[in-house]
Amino acid sequence: MRFSIVTVCLNPGEKLQRTIDSILGQTCRDFEVIIKDGGSTDGSAETYRKAAPAAEAACGGKGVIRFFQEKDTGIYDAMNQAVLHAAGDFVLFLNCGDVFADERVLERTAERIEAEKRAGTGMERLVLYGDTLSQKNHVTIASPPKITGFTCYRNIPCHQSCFYSAALCRKKPYDKKYKIRADYDHFLWCFYRAKAKFVSLGFPVSSYEGGGYSESKSNQKRDRKEHGQIAAAYMSRGELFRYRAAMALTLAPLRRALSESRIFSGAYHHVKKLLYRK
């Protein structure tokens, strides 16, 4: 199996249906859907579990959706549990409320994987990533065409738009001590420790709902603290000094404000995409 699409949930309401419908609507059929429920009490997960066979039949599949329920200590623990059930070569985490950018995402990604295979790239250390559509601001958040140390410090691609080799996810589970940035820690581990090959897909992968736990104002201080701890664990002091200086000189706080503004975000991300192309 080529892809394992993982959706973890806890009292997801109607969002679960929207996300799964997006997955089942893909033109590429070489995938499984793993729904990991942490013990929902709103009835939505159980309702969907019962409706899963009909949803599979409607898209012409059987055994495509795998549903399991297990207690967890948070989203990253839930994601680690889900990976243990994954049978695909590549794992993508698509959270409740997030959807694929269009129906050909998996098809186009599979084509790129085959191209990498023909070029001799090892599949066990491969990460493919794309752009992300923001449902909140209705803009395309461009990912860098190349991953570098500065990219790792400044702004990594959204994890909903990253296809990880399943081997990388099993070798380095998400570190549960990080409540907000465990996906950042895993990305840096893939780059600095596993020496993974990162391949830009050049098109949007996911449409990201936003407004989650990590984006709330009350968690912004913890977010910055975890970012600093993780960066220091992988980067030398010299690297950190250079990257911090570069961020200060390029007015990082102002750029972030522009990127998140409903008025200016469209123009900001458009200019960023043009610069990446150059």
Backbone torsions as a table, in degrees:
resi	resn	phi	psi	omega
1	MET	NA	138.1	-175.0
2	ARG	-81.1	-50.3	-172.7
3	PHE	-122.9	140.5	167.1
4	SER	-115.5	113.7	179.0
5	ILE	-98.2	117.2	-173.4
6	VAL	-105.0	129.3	174.2
7	THR	-126.5	115.4	176.7
8	VAL	-99.6	145.0	-175.6
9	CYS	-149.6	159.4	172.8
10	LEU	-154.2	111.1	-175.0
11	ASN	50.7	59.0	-172.7
12	PRO	-78.5	-15.9	-177.7
13	GLY	63.8	-140.1	-177.4
14	GLU	-78.0	-11.8	-176.9
15	LYS	-63.0	-34.7	-178.4
16	LEU	-60.7	-44.8	-179.6
17	GLN	-59.8	-43.3	-179.0
18	ARG	-62.4	-43.2	-178.9
19	THR	-67.6	-45.7	-177.6
20	ILE	-67.3	-38.2	177.0
21	ASP	-59.7	-37.8	178.4
22	SER	-64.4	-39.6	179.8
23	ILE	-68.0	-47.2	-177.3
24	LEU	-67.0	-17.5	179.6
25	GLY	-85.0	3.2	-179.4
26	GLN	-70.6	141.9	179.2
27	THR	-70.2	-32.3	174.7
28	CYS	-78.7	129.0	-176.0
29	ARG	-103.2	4.5	-175.0
30	ASP	-87.4	67.3	-178.1
31	PHE	-153.3	165.2	169.6
32	GLU	-127.7	153.8	175.7
33	VAL	-111.1	123.5	177.1
34	ILE	-109.2	114.3	177.1
35	ILE	-102.9	114.9	179.7
36	LYS	-108.8	112.4	-178.7
37	ASP	-103.5	133.5	-176.9
38	GLY	-87.9	8.7	-179.5
39	GLY	111.6	48.2	-177.7
40	SER	-61.2	145.2	179.0
41	THR	-118.1	0.7	-178.3
42	ASP	-89.2	-1.2	177.0
43	GLY	84.6	-10.9	-174.7
44	SER	-68.3	-43.3	-178.4
45	ALA	-66.2	-41.9	179.5
46	GLU	-66.7	-38.3	177.0
47	THR	-61.1	-42.8	-179.4
48	TYR	-70.3	-36.0	178.3
49	ARG	-58.4	-41.2	-179.8
50	LYS	-70.9	-30.0	-178.1
51	ALA	-87.3	-7.7	-175.2
52	ALA	-57.3	-45.1	179.9
53	PRO	-56.6	-40.6	179.2
54	ALA	-67.4	-37.1	178.8
55	ALA	-66.1	-40.1	177.6
56	GLU	-63.3	-45.0	-179.1
57	ALA	-62.2	-37.6	-178.5
58	ALA	-64.5	-30.3	-179.4
59	CYS	-99.3	8.0	175.7
60	GLY	80.1	16.5	-179.2
61	GLY	-113.9	169.7	176.5
62	LYS	-148.9	129.8	-176.9
63	GLY	73.8	15.1	-178.1
64	VAL	-74.8	-37.2	-176.9
65	ILE	-99.6	124.1	177.2
66	ARG	-117.7	118.0	-175.4
67	PHE	-112.1	129.9	172.5
68	PHE	-145.3	153.0	-175.3
69	GLN	-122.9	129.9	-178.0
70	GLU	-157.4	139.7	178.3
71	LYS	-66.8	147.2	178.3
72	ASP	-144.6	170.0	-178.0
73	THR	-99.5	5.6	-179.4
74	GLY	153.7	-179.7	-172.8
75	ILE	-62.6	-38.5	-177.3
76	TYR	-73.5	-34.8	173.8
77	ASP	-64.0	-40.7	178.2
78	ALA	-62.8	-40.6	179.2
79	MET	-66.1	-39.5	176.6
80	ASN	-62.2	-42.5	178.8
81	GLN	-62.0	-41.8	-177.7
82	ALA	-64.7	-38.7	-179.4
83	VAL	-59.7	-34.2	180.0
84	LEU	-63.6	-21.1	179.5
85	HIS	-96.7	-5.1	-173.7
86	ALA	-76.0	132.7	178.5
87	ALA	-107.0	-6.8	-176.7
88	GLY	-79.5	163.5	176.6
89	ASP	-75.7	-31.0	-179.0
90	PHE	-128.6	143.7	-177.3
91	VAL	-116.1	134.2	172.8
92	LEU	-127.3	130.6	177.6
93	PHE	-96.9	114.8	179.4
94	LEU	-119.1	105.0	-173.8
95	ASN	-76.2	162.9	179.7
96	CYS	-59.5	129.0	-177.4
97	GLY	99.5	-20.6	176.4
98	ASP	-91.1	149.0	-178.6
99	VAL	-138.2	166.0	174.3
100	PHE	-70.5	148.9	-178.8
101	ALA	-63.5	-35.2	175.4
102	ASP	-159.7	178.0	-173.1
103	GLU	-77.8	-8.0	-177.3
104	ARG	-106.2	11.6	-177.0
105	VAL	-59.0	-50.2	-178.4
106	LEU	-67.3	-37.5	178.9
107	GLU	-61.0	-47.5	-178.2
108	ARG	-69.8	-35.1	177.7
109	THR	-67.6	-40.4	177.9
110	ALA	-61.3	-38.1	178.1
111	GLU	-63.8	-39.8	179.4
112	ARG	-69.1	-37.3	177.6
113	ILE	-62.1	-42.6	178.5
114	GLU	-63.1	-37.7	177.9
115	ALA	-64.8	-39.6	177.8
116	GLU	-66.5	-37.3	177.3
117	LYS	-61.1	-47.4	-179.6
118	ARG	-62.4	-28.7	179.7
119	ALA	-82.8	-3.4	177.4
120	GLY	90.4	12.5	178.7
121	THR	-70.5	134.1	176.5
122	GLY	-72.2	127.6	-175.3
123	MET	-72.4	-21.5	-175.7
124	GLU	-79.6	-9.0	178.8
125	ARG	-130.7	42.4	-176.4
126	LEU	-116.3	133.9	174.5
127	VAL	-127.9	126.0	177.0
128	LEU	-113.4	136.9	-176.6
129	TYR	-140.2	155.4	-179.7
130	GLY	-137.3	-170.0	177.7
131	ASP	-78.5	170.5	-178.2
132	THR	-132.4	133.6	174.4
133	LEU	-90.2	131.7	179.1
134	SER	-93.8	115.8	177.1
135	GLN	-69.5	-26.3	-176.5
136	LYS	-73.6	-45.2	-176.2
137	ASN	-108.5	-4.0	178.9
138	HIS	58.2	45.8	178.4
139	VAL	-130.8	163.5	174.6
140	THR	-97.0	120.6	178.1
141	ILE	-91.4	105.3	-175.5
142	ALA	-73.4	137.8	174.0
143	SER	-94.9	150.8	-179.1
144	PRO	-65.5	144.3	-180.0
145	PRO	-69.1	-18.9	179.4
146	LYS	-140.8	137.9	178.1
147	ILE	-91.4	124.9	178.3
148	THR	-127.6	177.0	176.4
149	GLY	-60.7	-40.3	179.7
150	PHE	-66.8	-37.5	175.5
151	THR	-59.4	-44.0	-179.4
152	CYS	-62.2	-34.4	179.2
153	TYR	-77.4	-41.2	-170.2
154	ARG	-82.8	-55.9	-171.2
155	ASN	-165.3	100.5	178.4
156	ILE	-84.0	160.3	177.2
157	PRO	-61.6	151.2	176.3
158	CYS	-59.2	135.4	-174.2
159	HIS	-68.2	-19.7	174.5
160	GLN	-70.7	-9.6	179.3
161	SER	-113.4	18.5	-178.4
162	CYS	-117.6	124.9	172.9
163	PHE	-96.8	113.5	-179.7
164	TYR	-99.9	140.1	167.8
165	SER	-55.6	132.8	-179.5
166	ALA	-59.3	-30.6	179.5
167	ALA	-62.5	-37.6	178.3
168	LEU	-66.6	-38.2	-179.4
169	CYS	-69.2	-33.6	179.4
170	ARG	-76.9	-37.0	-177.8
171	LYS	-70.3	-35.1	-179.2
172	LYS	-130.8	88.2	176.6
173	PRO	-64.8	162.8	176.6
174	TYR	-65.2	134.8	-178.4
175	ASP	-78.7	113.6	-172.7
176	LYS	-72.1	-9.8	177.9
177	LYS	-72.7	-18.7	175.5
178	TYR	-93.7	122.0	-176.9
179	LYS	-89.7	-19.8	-175.8
180	ILE	-122.3	-35.9	-169.0
181	ARG	-113.6	22.9	-179.9
182	ALA	-64.2	-30.3	177.0
183	ASP	-70.0	-33.0	175.4
184	TYR	-66.1	-43.8	177.3
185	ASP	-59.0	-43.6	-179.4
186	HIS	-66.0	-40.0	179.3
187	PHE	-61.9	-46.7	179.9
188	LEU	-65.5	-35.4	176.2
189	TRP	-62.3	-43.5	179.2
190	CYS	-60.3	-39.0	-177.1
191	PHE	-77.1	-49.5	-172.4
192	TYR	-87.0	-36.8	-174.4
193	ARG	-98.7	-50.5	-176.7
194	ALA	-79.6	-14.9	-178.4
195	LYS	54.5	43.4	-179.2
196	ALA	-68.1	156.0	173.9
197	LYS	-92.9	125.0	179.9
198	PHE	-103.5	125.9	-176.5
199	VAL	-119.8	122.3	177.1
200	SER	-79.0	127.3	179.1
201	LEU	-79.0	-28.5	177.0
202	GLY	80.3	12.7	176.5
203	PHE	-146.6	160.6	179.9
204	PRO	-67.0	136.0	178.7
205	VAL	-99.9	-49.9	-174.6
206	SER	-128.0	159.5	172.1
207	SER	-111.1	110.6	-168.2
208	TYR	-93.5	125.8	-177.3
209	GLU	-68.0	-45.1	180.0
210	GLY	76.2	178.5	178.3
211	GLY	76.0	19.3	-177.5
212	GLY	-83.3	-166.9	-176.0
213	TYR	-54.6	-45.0	-174.8
214	SER	-71.4	-16.8	-175.3
215	GLU	-99.3	-4.3	-179.6
216	SER	-69.8	148.3	-177.8
217	LYS	-59.9	-35.0	-178.4
218	SER	-66.3	-20.2	-177.8
219	ASN	-104.9	1.2	-177.8
220	GLN	-64.1	-36.5	178.6
221	LYS	-65.3	-43.2	178.6
222	ARG	-66.9	-36.7	177.9
223	ASP	-58.9	-46.8	179.4
224	ARG	-65.5	-38.3	-179.9
225	LYS	-64.8	-45.6	179.9
226	GLU	-66.0	-37.8	176.8
227	HIS	-57.9	-46.1	-179.2
228	GLY	-64.6	-41.4	180.0
229	GLN	-64.0	-43.6	-176.9
230	ILE	-70.7	-44.2	179.0
231	ALA	-58.9	-42.5	-179.5
232	ALA	-66.6	-25.8	-179.0
233	ALA	-74.7	-23.6	-175.7
234	TYR	-113.3	-23.6	-172.8
235	MET	-109.9	148.0	178.2
236	SER	-74.3	165.1	178.3
237	ARG	-62.5	-36.6	178.5
238	GLY	-63.1	-43.6	177.3
239	GLU	-59.8	-49.1	-177.0
240	LEU	-60.4	-40.2	179.2
241	PHE	-62.4	-46.0	-178.6
242	ARG	-64.2	-44.1	-176.8
243	TYR	-67.9	-40.2	178.7
244	ARG	-66.0	-39.0	177.9
245	ALA	-64.3	-42.1	179.4
246	ALA	-63.4	-40.0	179.1
247	MET	-64.3	-40.6	-179.7
248	ALA	-67.1	-42.6	-177.7
249	LEU	-69.0	-26.1	-179.0
250	THR	-99.5	16.7	173.6
251	LEU	56.3	53.6	-176.7
252	ALA	-55.6	-44.2	179.5
253	PRO	-59.0	-39.7	179.5
254	LEU	-67.2	-43.4	-179.5
255	ARG	-62.7	-38.4	178.4
256	ARG	-65.2	-42.0	178.4
257	ALA	-61.2	-40.9	178.2
258	LEU	-65.3	-40.2	-177.5
259	SER	-66.6	-26.4	-177.3
260	GLU	-100.3	-4.5	-179.0
261	SER	-77.6	133.7	177.7
262	ARG	-65.2	-26.2	-177.8
263	ILE	-83.2	-44.2	-171.4
264	PHE	-103.9	-10.1	-173.3
265	SER	-62.1	-37.4	-179.1
266	GLY	-60.6	-49.0	179.6
267	ALA	-65.4	-40.0	-178.8
268	TYR	-61.2	-50.2	-177.1
269	HIS	-70.0	-28.8	176.5
270	HIS	-65.9	-46.1	178.7
271	VAL	-63.7	-41.0	179.4
272	LYS	-61.0	-41.2	179.5
273	LYS	-64.9	-40.1	178.0
274	LEU	-63.6	-40.2	178.9
275	LEU	-66.5	-39.1	177.8
276	TYR	-61.9	-38.8	-179.7
277	ARG	-64.5	-30.6	178.2
278	LYS	-75.8	NA	NA
